[in-house]
Amino acid sequence: MHLILIRHAETAWNRGGLIQGHQDSALTARGLQETTALLAALAHDFPSVDRVYTSPAGRARHMGDAIASHFGCPISVEPLVQEQAFGDYEGLSRVPRLVPFIQDTDLSFSTSKGKMKCIRIMEL
C-alpha cells in the first residue's frame, strides 16, 4: 500500500502571505496549473488510486476532487485532517513573531474567541 500526502495548490491567500486556517480563498492561476501538473505526475507514477481523503476546506476539496475524478475512485471528506483554526488571526499576514509561537504550540491555540483545537498528525 502507498500513502501519498498532498497539500492543496496555491491560493490567493498563500500568495498574499495570509494565514488561512479554516477560512478559504480561491485557487490562483498557478494553483490550477499545479493541480494539472500533479495529476499528470501521479498518473505517470501510479496506475491507480484506491481512495482519496481530503479536508473539508474548499482548497483541499478542489485537489481531492480532481484526483478522485481523474482516477475514478471514491473520495472521503475527513475533518480530522483539516488545517488548524487560528481564530482572529485568519486573514492576517504572517507576523514573524507569531510563526515560532504557532510552531511551538502543542495542544491548543488561544485567541480572543477562546481555545481552538489543534490536531497533531496521526500515526498510521
Backbone atoms as SQL, in Angstrom:
CREATE TABLE atoms (id INTEGER PRIMARY KEY, chain TEXT, resi INTEGER, resn TEXT, atom TEXT, x REAL, y REAL, z REAL);
INSERT INTO atoms VALUES
  (1, 'A', 1, 'MET', 'N', 0.845, -1.185, 0.000),
  (2, 'A', 1, 'MET', 'CA', 0.000, 0.000, 0.000),
  (3, 'A', 1, 'MET', 'C', 0.885, 1.241, 0.000),
  (4, 'A', 2, 'HIS', 'N', 0.469, 2.225, -0.753),
  (5, 'A', 2, 'HIS', 'CA', 1.142, 3.519, -0.785),
  (6, 'A', 2, 'HIS', 'C', 0.225, 4.555, -0.155),
  (7, 'A', 3, 'LEU', 'N', 0.786, 5.400, 0.680),
  (8, 'A', 3, 'LEU', 'CA', 0.063, 6.524, 1.251),
  (9, 'A', 3, 'LEU', 'C', 0.762, 7.786, 0.767),
  (10, 'A', 4, 'ILE', 'N', 0.035, 8.600, 0.046),
  (11, 'A', 4, 'ILE', 'CA', 0.605, 9.824, -0.523),
  (12, 'A', 4, 'ILE', 'C', -0.091, 11.010, 0.121),
  (13, 'A', 5, 'LEU', 'N', 0.677, 11.900, 0.710),
  (14, 'A', 5, 'LEU', 'CA', 0.123, 13.113, 1.328),
  (15, 'A', 5, 'LEU', 'C', 0.383, 14.283, 0.387),
  (16, 'A', 6, 'ILE', 'N', -0.693, 14.982, 0.044),
  (17, 'A', 6, 'ILE', 'CA', -0.597, 16.080, -0.915),
  (18, 'A', 6, 'ILE', 'C', -1.227, 17.322, -0.305),
  (19, 'A', 7, 'ARG', 'N', -0.516, 18.414, -0.409),
  (20, 'A', 7, 'ARG', 'CA', -1.034, 19.694, 0.066),
  (21, 'A', 7, 'ARG', 'C', -1.840, 20.328, -1.053),
  (22, 'A', 8, 'HIS', 'N', -2.792, 21.162, -0.689),
  (23, 'A', 8, 'HIS', 'CA', -3.578, 21.872, -1.703),
  (24, 'A', 8, 'HIS', 'C', -2.687, 22.771, -2.543),
  (25, 'A', 9, 'ALA', 'N', -3.180, 23.162, -3.691),
  (26, 'A', 9, 'ALA', 'CA', -2.450, 24.052, -4.585),
  (27, 'A', 9, 'ALA', 'C', -2.490, 25.489, -4.060),
  (28, 'A', 10, 'GLU', 'N', -1.714, 26.353, -4.704),
  (29, 'A', 10, 'GLU', 'CA', -1.614, 27.742, -4.259),
  (30, 'A', 10, 'GLU', 'C', -2.956, 28.467, -4.301),
  (31, 'A', 11, 'THR', 'N', -3.234, 29.210, -3.224),
  (32, 'A', 11, 'THR', 'CA', -4.438, 30.047, -3.156),
  (33, 'A', 11, 'THR', 'C', -4.031, 31.519, -3.150),
  (34, 'A', 12, 'ALA', 'N', -5.029, 32.376, -3.312),
  (35, 'A', 12, 'ALA', 'CA', -4.771, 33.816, -3.267),
  (36, 'A', 12, 'ALA', 'C', -4.175, 34.222, -1.918),
  (37, 'A', 13, 'TRP', 'N', -4.665, 33.601, -0.837),
  (38, 'A', 13, 'TRP', 'CA', -4.126, 33.937, 0.485),
  (39, 'A', 13, 'TRP', 'C', -2.707, 33.407, 0.648),
  (40, 'A', 14, 'ASN', 'N', -2.385, 32.246, 0.095),
  (41, 'A', 14, 'ASN', 'CA', -0.994, 31.769, 0.126),
  (42, 'A', 14, 'ASN', 'C', -0.094, 32.799, -0.542),
  (43, 'A', 15, 'ARG', 'N', -0.504, 33.216, -1.723),
  (44, 'A', 15, 'ARG', 'CA', 0.295, 34.168, -2.490),
  (45, 'A', 15, 'ARG', 'C', 0.470, 35.472, -1.719),
  (46, 'A', 16, 'GLY', 'N', -0.566, 35.891, -1.006),
  (47, 'A', 16, 'GLY', 'CA', -0.502, 37.135, -0.247),
  (48, 'A', 16, 'GLY', 'C', 0.131, 36.999, 1.123),
  (49, 'A', 17, 'GLY', 'N', 0.515, 35.768, 1.514),
  (50, 'A', 17, 'GLY', 'CA', 1.145, 35.563, 2.806),
  (51, 'A', 17, 'GLY', 'C', 0.176, 35.676, 3.977),
  (52, 'A', 18, 'LEU', 'N', -1.090, 35.325, 3.743),
  (53, 'A', 18, 'LEU', 'CA', -2.099, 35.432, 4.800),
  (54, 'A', 18, 'LEU', 'C', -2.355, 34.079, 5.460),
  (55, 'A', 19, 'ILE', 'N', -2.677, 34.112, 6.733),
  (56, 'A', 19, 'ILE', 'CA', -2.989, 32.899, 7.487),
  (57, 'A', 19, 'ILE', 'C', -4.397, 32.451, 7.108),
  (58, 'A', 20, 'GLN', 'N', -4.539, 31.205, 6.660),
  (59, 'A', 20, 'GLN', 'CA', -5.846, 30.713, 6.213),
  (60, 'A', 20, 'GLN', 'C', -6.613, 29.999, 7.309),
  (61, 'A', 21, 'GLY', 'N', -6.014, 29.045, 7.976),
  (62, 'A', 21, 'GLY', 'CA', -6.739, 28.295, 8.988),
  (63, 'A', 21, 'GLY', 'C', -7.969, 27.645, 8.389),
  (64, 'A', 22, 'HIS', 'N', -9.141, 27.888, 8.972),
  (65, 'A', 22, 'HIS', 'CA', -10.380, 27.314, 8.461),
  (66, 'A', 22, 'HIS', 'C', -11.014, 28.174, 7.369),
  (67, 'A', 23, 'GLN', 'N', -10.499, 29.387, 7.152),
  (68, 'A', 23, 'GLN', 'CA', -11.024, 30.242, 6.090),
  (69, 'A', 23, 'GLN', 'C', -10.520, 29.734, 4.740),
  (70, 'A', 24, 'ASP', 'N', -11.235, 30.063, 3.711),
  (71, 'A', 24, 'ASP', 'CA', -10.844, 29.630, 2.380),
  (72, 'A', 24, 'ASP', 'C', -10.579, 30.821, 1.484),
  (73, 'A', 25, 'SER', 'N', -9.788, 30.596, 0.470),
  (74, 'A', 25, 'SER', 'CA', -9.616, 31.576, -0.593),
  (75, 'A', 25, 'SER', 'C', -9.469, 30.794, -1.887),
  (76, 'A', 26, 'ALA', 'N', -9.743, 31.455, -2.975),
  (77, 'A', 26, 'ALA', 'CA', -9.744, 30.797, -4.280),
  (78, 'A', 26, 'ALA', 'C', -8.335, 30.398, -4.709),
  (79, 'A', 27, 'LEU', 'N', -8.280, 29.341, -5.513),
  (80, 'A', 27, 'LEU', 'CA', -7.005, 28.963, -6.113),
  (81, 'A', 27, 'LEU', 'C', -6.595, 30.027, -7.123),
  (82, 'A', 28, 'THR', 'N', -5.299, 30.252, -7.221),
  (83, 'A', 28, 'THR', 'CA', -4.768, 31.182, -8.215),
  (84, 'A', 28, 'THR', 'C', -4.617, 30.437, -9.543),
  (85, 'A', 29, 'ALA', 'N', -4.271, 31.171, -10.594),
  (86, 'A', 29, 'ALA', 'CA', -3.989, 30.533, -11.889),
  (87, 'A', 29, 'ALA', 'C', -2.844, 29.533, -11.708),
  (88, 'A', 30, 'ARG', 'N', -1.858, 29.911, -10.909),
  (89, 'A', 30, 'ARG', 'CA', -0.752, 28.990, -10.638),
  (90, 'A', 30, 'ARG', 'C', -1.266, 27.749, -9.905),
  (91, 'A', 31, 'GLY', 'N', -2.188, 27.924, -8.971),
  (92, 'A', 31, 'GLY', 'CA', -2.755, 26.793, -8.254),
  (93, 'A', 31, 'GLY', 'C', -3.465, 25.825, -9.187),
  (94, 'A', 32, 'LEU', 'N', -4.176, 26.351, -10.179),
  (95, 'A', 32, 'LEU', 'CA', -4.841, 25.493, -11.167),
  (96, 'A', 32, 'LEU', 'C', -3.808, 24.740, -12.004),
  (97, 'A', 33, 'GLN', 'N', -2.707, 25.413, -12.357),
  (98, 'A', 33, 'GLN', 'CA', -1.622, 24.757, -13.105),
  (99, 'A', 33, 'GLN', 'C', -0.956, 23.685, -12.246),
  (100, 'A', 34, 'GLU', 'N', -0.781, 23.955, -10.948),
  (101, 'A', 34, 'GLU', 'CA', -0.188, 22.971, -10.048),
  (102, 'A', 34, 'GLU', 'C', -1.051, 21.708, -9.971),
  (103, 'A', 35, 'THR', 'N', -2.375, 21.896, -9.954),
  (104, 'A', 35, 'THR', 'CA', -3.280, 20.762, -9.902),
  (105, 'A', 35, 'THR', 'C', -3.125, 19.899, -11.151),
  (106, 'A', 36, 'THR', 'N', -3.106, 20.534, -12.310),
  (107, 'A', 36, 'THR', 'CA', -2.952, 19.815, -13.576),
  (108, 'A', 36, 'THR', 'C', -1.605, 19.077, -13.619),
  (109, 'A', 37, 'ALA', 'N', -0.546, 19.736, -13.195),
  (110, 'A', 37, 'ALA', 'CA', 0.781, 19.117, -13.197),
  (111, 'A', 37, 'ALA', 'C', 0.841, 17.935, -12.238),
  (112, 'A', 38, 'LEU', 'N', 0.207, 18.066, -11.088),
  (113, 'A', 38, 'LEU', 'CA', 0.198, 16.970, -10.121),
  (114, 'A', 38, 'LEU', 'C', -0.531, 15.758, -10.683),
  (115, 'A', 39, 'LEU', 'N', -1.670, 15.976, -11.315),
  (116, 'A', 39, 'LEU', 'CA', -2.428, 14.860, -11.894),
  (117, 'A', 39, 'LEU', 'C', -1.584, 14.116, -12.930),
  (118, 'A', 40, 'ALA', 'N', -0.859, 14.849, -13.747),
  (119, 'A', 40, 'ALA', 'CA', -0.001, 14.217, -14.755),
  (120, 'A', 40, 'ALA', 'C', 1.105, 13.400, -14.091),
  (121, 'A', 41, 'ALA', 'N', 1.710, 13.954, -13.043),
  (122, 'A', 41, 'ALA', 'CA', 2.783, 13.242, -12.341),
  (123, 'A', 41, 'ALA', 'C', 2.253, 11.991, -11.646),
  (124, 'A', 42, 'LEU', 'N', 1.101, 12.109, -11.004),
  (125, 'A', 42, 'LEU', 'CA', 0.512, 10.947, -10.327),
  (126, 'A', 42, 'LEU', 'C', 0.164, 9.857, -11.335),
  (127, 'A', 43, 'ALA', 'N', -0.442, 10.237, -12.451),
  (128, 'A', 43, 'ALA', 'CA', -0.831, 9.253, -13.466),
  (129, 'A', 43, 'ALA', 'C', 0.387, 8.529, -14.012),
  (130, 'A', 44, 'HIS', 'N', 1.502, 9.230, -14.081),
  (131, 'A', 44, 'HIS', 'CA', 2.742, 8.617, -14.575),
  (132, 'A', 44, 'HIS', 'C', 3.302, 7.607, -13.576),
  (133, 'A', 45, 'ASP', 'N', 3.242, 7.936, -12.279),
  (134, 'A', 45, 'ASP', 'CA', 3.867, 7.103, -11.245),
  (135, 'A', 45, 'ASP', 'C', 2.939, 6.071, -10.620),
  (136, 'A', 46, 'PHE', 'N', 1.648, 6.296, -10.696),
  (137, 'A', 46, 'PHE', 'CA', 0.692, 5.394, -10.052),
  (138, 'A', 46, 'PHE', 'C', -0.433, 5.064, -11.036),
  (139, 'A', 47, 'PRO', 'N', -0.572, 3.795, -11.401),
  (140, 'A', 47, 'PRO', 'CA', -1.614, 3.428, -12.365),
  (141, 'A', 47, 'PRO', 'C', -3.029, 3.578, -11.804),
  (142, 'A', 48, 'SER', 'N', -3.169, 3.507, -10.494),
  (143, 'A', 48, 'SER', 'CA', -4.497, 3.640, -9.905),
  (144, 'A', 48, 'SER', 'C', -4.392, 4.214, -8.498),
  (145, 'A', 49, 'VAL', 'N', -5.489, 4.760, -8.048),
  (146, 'A', 49, 'VAL', 'CA', -5.620, 5.274, -6.682),
  (147, 'A', 49, 'VAL', 'C', -6.893, 4.650, -6.132),
  (148, 'A', 50, 'ASP', 'N', -6.805, 4.066, -4.937),
  (149, 'A', 50, 'ASP', 'CA', -7.958, 3.380, -4.360),
  (150, 'A', 50, 'ASP', 'C', -8.962, 4.324, -3.705),
  (151, 'A', 51, 'ARG', 'N', -8.485, 5.355, -3.049),
  (152, 'A', 51, 'ARG', 'CA', -9.378, 6.265, -2.338),
  (153, 'A', 51, 'ARG', 'C', -8.613, 7.558, -2.057),
  (154, 'A', 52, 'VAL', 'N', -9.370, 8.651, -2.015),
  (155, 'A', 52, 'VAL', 'CA', -8.811, 9.955, -1.668),
  (156, 'A', 52, 'VAL', 'C', -9.483, 10.410, -0.379),
  (157, 'A', 53, 'TYR', 'N', -8.673, 10.889, 0.558),
  (158, 'A', 53, 'TYR', 'CA', -9.173, 11.501, 1.790),
  (159, 'A', 53, 'TYR', 'C', -8.811, 12.974, 1.714),
  (160, 'A', 54, 'THR', 'N', -9.753, 13.830, 2.042),
  (161, 'A', 54, 'THR', 'CA', -9.489, 15.256, 1.954),
  (162, 'A', 54, 'THR', 'C', -10.093, 16.002, 3.140),
  (163, 'A', 55, 'SER', 'N', -9.523, 17.135, 3.406),
  (164, 'A', 55, 'SER', 'CA', -10.067, 18.082, 4.383),
  (165, 'A', 55, 'SER', 'C', -11.354, 18.674, 3.807),
  (166, 'A', 56, 'PRO', 'N', -12.254, 19.158, 4.660),
  (167, 'A', 56, 'PRO', 'CA', -13.450, 19.828, 4.145),
  (168, 'A', 56, 'PRO', 'C', -13.176, 21.222, 3.568),
  (169, 'A', 57, 'ALA', 'N', -11.980, 21.751, 3.760),
  (170, 'A', 57, 'ALA', 'CA', -11.650, 23.081, 3.226),
  (171, 'A', 57, 'ALA', 'C', -11.761, 23.063, 1.695),
  (172, 'A', 58, 'GLY', 'N', -12.340, 24.104, 1.141),
  (173, 'A', 58, 'GLY', 'CA', -12.541, 24.176, -0.307),
  (174, 'A', 58, 'GLY', 'C', -11.267, 23.995, -1.101),
  (175, 'A', 59, 'ARG', 'N', -10.165, 24.581, -0.641),
  (176, 'A', 59, 'ARG', 'CA', -8.900, 24.474, -1.363),
  (177, 'A', 59, 'ARG', 'C', -8.404, 23.039, -1.407),
  (178, 'A', 60, 'ALA', 'N', -8.614, 22.300, -0.325),
  (179, 'A', 60, 'ALA', 'CA', -8.213, 20.886, -0.287),
  (180, 'A', 60, 'ALA', 'C', -9.209, 20.032, -1.070),
  (181, 'A', 61, 'ARG', 'N', -10.487, 20.367, -0.955),
  (182, 'A', 61, 'ARG', 'CA', -11.516, 19.627, -1.703),
  (183, 'A', 61, 'ARG', 'C', -11.273, 19.722, -3.199),
  (184, 'A', 62, 'HIS', 'N', -10.838, 20.888, -3.669),
  (185, 'A', 62, 'HIS', 'CA', -10.562, 21.041, -5.101),
  (186, 'A', 62, 'HIS', 'C', -9.530, 20.017, -5.550),
  (187, 'A', 63, 'MET', 'N', -8.439, 19.927, -4.791),
  (188, 'A', 63, 'MET', 'CA', -7.380, 18.977, -5.151),
  (189, 'A', 63, 'MET', 'C', -7.892, 17.543, -5.020),
  (190, 'A', 64, 'GLY', 'N', -8.573, 17.238, -3.930),
  (191, 'A', 64, 'GLY', 'CA', -9.096, 15.892, -3.716),
  (192, 'A', 64, 'GLY', 'C', -10.090, 15.482, -4.785),
  (193, 'A', 65, 'ASP', 'N', -11.005, 16.393, -5.129),
  (194, 'A', 65, 'ASP', 'CA', -11.990, 16.100, -6.173),
  (195, 'A', 65, 'ASP', 'C', -11.314, 15.855, -7.524),
  (196, 'A', 66, 'ALA', 'N', -10.290, 16.641, -7.831),
  (197, 'A', 66, 'ALA', 'CA', -9.580, 16.475, -9.104),
  (198, 'A', 66, 'ALA', 'C', -8.905, 15.105, -9.172),
  (199, 'A', 67, 'ILE', 'N', -8.265, 14.692, -8.079),
  (200, 'A', 67, 'ILE', 'CA', -7.583, 13.391, -8.058),
  (201, 'A', 67, 'ILE', 'C', -8.598, 12.254, -8.147),
  (202, 'A', 68, 'ALA', 'N', -9.661, 12.334, -7.355),
  (203, 'A', 68, 'ALA', 'CA', -10.681, 11.281, -7.363),
  (204, 'A', 68, 'ALA', 'C', -11.336, 11.166, -8.741),
  (205, 'A', 69, 'SER', 'N', -11.627, 12.291, -9.356),
  (206, 'A', 69, 'SER', 'CA', -12.244, 12.283, -10.678),
  (207, 'A', 69, 'SER', 'C', -11.292, 11.694, -11.715),
  (208, 'A', 70, 'HIS', 'N', -10.046, 12.092, -11.653),
  (209, 'A', 70, 'HIS', 'CA', -9.041, 11.618, -12.611),
  (210, 'A', 70, 'HIS', 'C', -8.870, 10.095, -12.538),
  (211, 'A', 71, 'PHE', 'N', -8.854, 9.555, -11.325),
  (212, 'A', 71, 'PHE', 'CA', -8.623, 8.117, -11.146),
  (213, 'A', 71, 'PHE', 'C', -9.918, 7.315, -10.995),
  (214, 'A', 72, 'GLY', 'N', -11.056, 8.000, -10.980),
  (215, 'A', 72, 'GLY', 'CA', -12.324, 7.298, -10.855),
  (216, 'A', 72, 'GLY', 'C', -12.460, 6.532, -9.546),
  (217, 'A', 73, 'CYS', 'N', -12.023, 7.152, -8.465),
  (218, 'A', 73, 'CYS', 'CA', -12.074, 6.492, -7.158),
  (219, 'A', 73, 'CYS', 'C', -12.931, 7.313, -6.193),
  (220, 'A', 74, 'PRO', 'N', -13.362, 6.701, -5.105),
  (221, 'A', 74, 'PRO', 'CA', -14.174, 7.436, -4.130),
  (222, 'A', 74, 'PRO', 'C', -13.348, 8.468, -3.352),
  (223, 'A', 75, 'ILE', 'N', -14.043, 9.463, -2.853),
  (224, 'A', 75, 'ILE', 'CA', -13.403, 10.495, -2.030),
  (225, 'A', 75, 'ILE', 'C', -14.126, 10.549, -0.687),
  (226, 'A', 76, 'SER', 'N', -13.357, 10.688, 0.378),
  (227, 'A', 76, 'SER', 'CA', -13.910, 10.818, 1.730),
  (228, 'A', 76, 'SER', 'C', -13.455, 12.142, 2.311),
  (229, 'A', 77, 'VAL', 'N', -14.408, 12.918, 2.787),
  (230, 'A', 77, 'VAL', 'CA', -14.090, 14.186, 3.445),
  (231, 'A', 77, 'VAL', 'C', -13.850, 13.878, 4.914),
  (232, 'A', 78, 'GLU', 'N', -12.658, 14.227, 5.398),
  (233, 'A', 78, 'GLU', 'CA', -12.245, 13.868, 6.753),
  (234, 'A', 78, 'GLU', 'C', -11.894, 15.128, 7.548),
  (235, 'A', 79, 'PRO', 'N', -12.761, 15.558, 8.461),
  (236, 'A', 79, 'PRO', 'CA', -12.490, 16.759, 9.259),
  (237, 'A', 79, 'PRO', 'C', -11.212, 16.659, 10.101),
  (238, 'A', 80, 'LEU', 'N', -10.768, 15.463, 10.421),
  (239, 'A', 80, 'LEU', 'CA', -9.565, 15.320, 11.245),
  (240, 'A', 80, 'LEU', 'C', -8.287, 15.775, 10.546),
  (241, 'A', 81, 'VAL', 'N', -8.328, 15.953, 9.236),
  (242, 'A', 81, 'VAL', 'CA', -7.136, 16.431, 8.538),
  (243, 'A', 81, 'VAL', 'C', -7.261, 17.899, 8.126),
  (244, 'A', 82, 'GLN', 'N', -8.291, 18.574, 8.642),
  (245, 'A', 82, 'GLN', 'CA', -8.457, 19.999, 8.333),
  (246, 'A', 82, 'GLN', 'C', -7.381, 20.815, 9.039),
  (247, 'A', 83, 'GLU', 'N', -6.958, 21.862, 8.382),
  (248, 'A', 83, 'GLU', 'CA', -5.957, 22.749, 8.960),
  (249, 'A', 83, 'GLU', 'C', -6.452, 23.306, 10.290),
  (250, 'A', 84, 'GLN', 'N', -5.533, 23.606, 11.168),
  (251, 'A', 84, 'GLN', 'CA', -5.863, 24.179, 12.469),
  (252, 'A', 84, 'GLN', 'C', -6.559, 25.525, 12.292),
  (253, 'A', 85, 'ALA', 'N', -7.510, 25.800, 13.158),
  (254, 'A', 85, 'ALA', 'CA', -8.155, 27.109, 13.170),
  (255, 'A', 85, 'ALA', 'C', -7.255, 28.097, 13.906),
  (256, 'A', 86, 'PHE', 'N', -7.174, 29.313, 13.391),
  (257, 'A', 86, 'PHE', 'CA', -6.375, 30.345, 14.026),
  (258, 'A', 86, 'PHE', 'C', -7.214, 31.529, 14.473),
  (259, 'A', 87, 'GLY', 'N', -8.531, 31.349, 14.535),
  (260, 'A', 87, 'GLY', 'CA', -9.420, 32.373, 15.072),
  (261, 'A', 87, 'GLY', 'C', -9.241, 33.732, 14.429),
  (262, 'A', 88, 'ASP', 'N', -9.058, 34.744, 15.253),
  (263, 'A', 88, 'ASP', 'CA', -8.941, 36.117, 14.765),
  (264, 'A', 88, 'ASP', 'C', -7.698, 36.363, 13.919),
  (265, 'A', 89, 'TYR', 'N', -6.741, 35.440, 13.939),
  (266, 'A', 89, 'TYR', 'CA', -5.528, 35.600, 13.142),
  (267, 'A', 89, 'TYR', 'C', -5.746, 35.232, 11.682),
  (268, 'A', 90, 'GLU', 'N', -6.848, 34.525, 11.380),
  (269, 'A', 90, 'GLU', 'CA', -7.107, 34.129, 9.995),
  (270, 'A', 90, 'GLU', 'C', -7.362, 35.367, 9.152),
  (271, 'A', 91, 'GLY', 'N', -6.713, 35.407, 8.006),
  (272, 'A', 91, 'GLY', 'CA', -6.829, 36.553, 7.104),
  (273, 'A', 91, 'GLY', 'C', -5.779, 37.614, 7.348),
  (274, 'A', 92, 'LEU', 'N', -5.011, 37.471, 8.424),
  (275, 'A', 92, 'LEU', 'CA', -3.938, 38.426, 8.714),
  (276, 'A', 92, 'LEU', 'C', -2.641, 37.941, 8.091),
  (277, 'A', 93, 'SER', 'N', -1.717, 38.887, 7.891),
  (278, 'A', 93, 'SER', 'CA', -0.421, 38.494, 7.335),
  (279, 'A', 93, 'SER', 'C', 0.382, 37.756, 8.393),
  (280, 'A', 94, 'ARG', 'N', 1.283, 36.961, 7.925),
  (281, 'A', 94, 'ARG', 'CA', 2.122, 36.169, 8.837),
  (282, 'A', 94, 'ARG', 'C', 3.121, 37.093, 9.528),
  (283, 'A', 95, 'VAL', 'N', 2.921, 37.275, 10.796),
  (284, 'A', 95, 'VAL', 'CA', 3.806, 38.113, 11.591),
  (285, 'A', 95, 'VAL', 'C', 4.968, 37.237, 12.054),
  (286, 'A', 96, 'PRO', 'N', 6.227, 37.616, 11.811),
  (287, 'A', 96, 'PRO', 'CA', 7.353, 36.766, 12.196),
  (288, 'A', 96, 'PRO', 'C', 7.331, 36.320, 13.659),
  (289, 'A', 97, 'ARG', 'N', 6.839, 37.158, 14.574),
  (290, 'A', 97, 'ARG', 'CA', 6.789, 36.769, 15.985),
  (291, 'A', 97, 'ARG', 'C', 5.763, 35.676, 16.227),
  (292, 'A', 98, 'LEU', 'N', 4.730, 35.608, 15.395),
  (293, 'A', 98, 'LEU', 'CA', 3.658, 34.638, 15.578),
  (294, 'A', 98, 'LEU', 'C', 4.058, 33.243, 15.109),
  (295, 'A', 99, 'VAL', 'N', 4.859, 33.151, 14.064),
  (296, 'A', 99, 'VAL', 'CA', 5.211, 31.848, 13.489),
  (297, 'A', 99, 'VAL', 'C', 5.885, 30.928, 14.501),
  (298, 'A', 100, 'PRO', 'N', 6.923, 31.367, 15.249),
  (299, 'A', 100, 'PRO', 'CA', 7.508, 30.448, 16.237),
  (300, 'A', 100, 'PRO', 'C', 6.501, 30.035, 17.309),
  (301, 'A', 101, 'PHE', 'N', 5.612, 30.939, 17.682),
  (302, 'A', 101, 'PHE', 'CA', 4.601, 30.601, 18.683),
  (303, 'A', 101, 'PHE', 'C', 3.701, 29.481, 18.173),
  (304, 'A', 102, 'ILE', 'N', 3.260, 29.594, 16.931),
  (305, 'A', 102, 'ILE', 'CA', 2.396, 28.563, 16.346),
  (306, 'A', 102, 'ILE', 'C', 3.143, 27.244, 16.267),
  (307, 'A', 103, 'GLN', 'N', 4.404, 27.279, 15.847),
  (308, 'A', 103, 'GLN', 'CA', 5.184, 26.052, 15.703),
  (309, 'A', 103, 'GLN', 'C', 5.443, 25.394, 17.048),
  (310, 'A', 104, 'ASP', 'N', 5.555, 26.171, 18.122),
  (311, 'A', 104, 'ASP', 'CA', 5.841, 25.618, 19.441),
  (312, 'A', 104, 'ASP', 'C', 4.585, 25.193, 20.193),
  (313, 'A', 105, 'THR', 'N', 3.415, 25.587, 19.704),
  (314, 'A', 105, 'THR', 'CA', 2.175, 25.249, 20.384),
  (315, 'A', 105, 'THR', 'C', 1.929, 23.762, 20.283),
  (316, 'A', 106, 'ASP', 'N', 1.635, 23.132, 21.415),
  (317, 'A', 106, 'ASP', 'CA', 1.475, 21.682, 21.425),
  (318, 'A', 106, 'ASP', 'C', 0.030, 21.252, 21.233),
  (319, 'A', 107, 'LEU', 'N', -0.858, 21.631, 22.121),
  (320, 'A', 107, 'LEU', 'CA', -2.201, 21.084, 22.071),
  (321, 'A', 107, 'LEU', 'C', -3.308, 22.097, 21.835),
  (322, 'A', 108, 'SER', 'N', -3.038, 23.372, 22.038),
  (323, 'A', 108, 'SER', 'CA', -4.107, 24.339, 21.827),
  (324, 'A', 108, 'SER', 'C', -3.531, 25.675, 21.384),
  (325, 'A', 109, 'PHE', 'N', -4.399, 26.500, 20.867),
  (326, 'A', 109, 'PHE', 'CA', -4.009, 27.810, 20.388),
  (327, 'A', 109, 'PHE', 'C', -5.036, 28.791, 20.917),
  (328, 'A', 110, 'SER', 'N', -4.612, 29.770, 21.702),
  (329, 'A', 110, 'SER', 'CA', -5.549, 30.707, 22.311),
  (330, 'A', 110, 'SER', 'C', -5.734, 31.937, 21.439),
  (331, 'A', 111, 'THR', 'N', -6.973, 32.349, 21.296),
  (332, 'A', 111, 'THR', 'CA', -7.301, 33.575, 20.587),
  (333, 'A', 111, 'THR', 'C', -8.276, 34.348, 21.454),
  (334, 'A', 112, 'SER', 'N', -8.674, 35.509, 20.979),
  (335, 'A', 112, 'SER', 'CA', -9.632, 36.299, 21.756),
  (336, 'A', 112, 'SER', 'C', -10.986, 35.607, 21.847),
  (337, 'A', 113, 'LYS', 'N', -11.234, 34.632, 20.968),
  (338, 'A', 113, 'LYS', 'CA', -12.508, 33.902, 20.990),
  (339, 'A', 113, 'LYS', 'C', -12.399, 32.602, 21.784),
  (340, 'A', 114, 'GLY', 'N', -11.298, 32.419, 22.472),
  (341, 'A', 114, 'GLY', 'CA', -11.152, 31.211, 23.280),
  (342, 'A', 114, 'GLY', 'C', -10.204, 30.220, 22.644),
  (343, 'A', 115, 'LYS', 'N', -10.181, 29.000, 23.205),
  (344, 'A', 115, 'LYS', 'CA', -9.244, 27.982, 22.725),
  (345, 'A', 115, 'LYS', 'C', -9.727, 27.343, 21.438),
  (346, 'A', 116, 'MET', 'N', -8.787, 27.099, 20.551),
  (347, 'A', 116, 'MET', 'CA', -9.061, 26.401, 19.302),
  (348, 'A', 116, 'MET', 'C', -8.402, 25.025, 19.384),
  (349, 'A', 117, 'LYS', 'N', -9.031, 24.050, 18.822),
  (350, 'A', 117, 'LYS', 'CA', -8.498, 22.687, 18.851),
  (351, 'A', 117, 'LYS', 'C', -7.329, 22.570, 17.879),
  (352, 'A', 118, 'CYS', 'N', -6.295, 21.926, 18.304),
  (353, 'A', 118, 'CYS', 'CA', -5.126, 21.655, 17.485),
  (354, 'A', 118, 'CYS', 'C', -4.989, 20.149, 17.339),
  (355, 'A', 119, 'ILE', 'N', -4.880, 19.668, 16.129),
  (356, 'A', 119, 'ILE', 'CA', -4.775, 18.226, 15.898),
  (357, 'A', 119, 'ILE', 'C', -3.374, 17.916, 15.415),
  (358, 'A', 120, 'ARG', 'N', -2.728, 17.007, 16.070),
  (359, 'A', 120, 'ARG', 'CA', -1.421, 16.542, 15.639),
  (360, 'A', 120, 'ARG', 'C', -1.592, 15.498, 14.556),
  (361, 'A', 121, 'ILE', 'N', -0.605, 15.324, 13.712),
  (362, 'A', 121, 'ILE', 'CA', -0.660, 14.307, 12.671),
  (363, 'A', 121, 'ILE', 'C', -0.764, 12.933, 13.328),
  (364, 'A', 122, 'MET', 'N', -1.680, 12.121, 12.843),
  (365, 'A', 122, 'MET', 'CA', -1.895, 10.791, 13.410),
  (366, 'A', 122, 'MET', 'C', -0.882, 9.812, 12.841),
  (367, 'A', 123, 'GLU', 'N', -0.428, 8.905, 13.651),
  (368, 'A', 123, 'GLU', 'CA', 0.436, 7.821, 13.180),
  (369, 'A', 123, 'GLU', 'C', -0.446, 6.711, 12.654),
  (370, 'A', 124, 'LEU', 'N', -0.093, 6.216, 11.486),
  (371, 'A', 124, 'LEU', 'CA', -0.880, 5.119, 10.887),
  (372, 'A', 124, 'LEU', 'C', -0.306, 3.784, 11.278);
